[in-house]
Amino acid sequence: KIHCQIVKVASPDNIVLTGLLDMYAKCGEIKSAHRVFEELTLRNVVSWTSMIAGYVKNDLQGEGLALFNRMREESVSG
């Protein structure tokens, strides 16, 4: 619902979407977090680590490791 409101009100930028991703991940809404992650046009180290941490926090370590490896393949660094 929050996501829909943000999209309706404005065209959200990557900072807003990363915050939304982080909120979803922390609330256990990992599918929603993943959807926002895939929606990002420019992923940075914050968006990657928020998604990885969300997977781990929600007992999805395998997915977190896979995403970490993908991050390394894409040469993402802080």
C-alpha positions, 0 to 999 in steps of 0.5 A, spaced: 500 500 500 505 504 501 509 503 495 502 504 491 502 511 494 509 513 493 508 511 485 501 515 485 504 521 488 511 522 485 516 518 480 520 515 486 528 516 485 533 510 487 533 513 494 526 513 495 526 506 492 532 503 496 528 506 503 522 502 501 526 496 499 529 496 506 523 497 510 520 491 506 526 487 508 526 489 515 518 487 516 519 480 513 516 482 506 521 479 502 517 478 495 516 486 495 523 488 497 525 483 491 520 486 487 523 493 488 530 491 488 529 489 481 525 495 479 531 500 481 534 503 475 541 504 478 543 499 484 548 501 489 552 498 495 546 500 500 540 497 495 544 491 494 546 490 502 539 492 504 536 486 500 542 481 502 541 483 509 533 482 508 534 475 505 539 473 511 534 476 516 528 472 513 532 465 514 533 465 506 541 465 507 542 461 500 538 467 496 542 472 500 549 468 498 546 468 491 545 475 491 552 477 494 555 473 488 551 476 483 553 483 486 561 481 486 560 479 479 557 486 477 563 489 481 559 493 486 563 496 491 562 501 496 
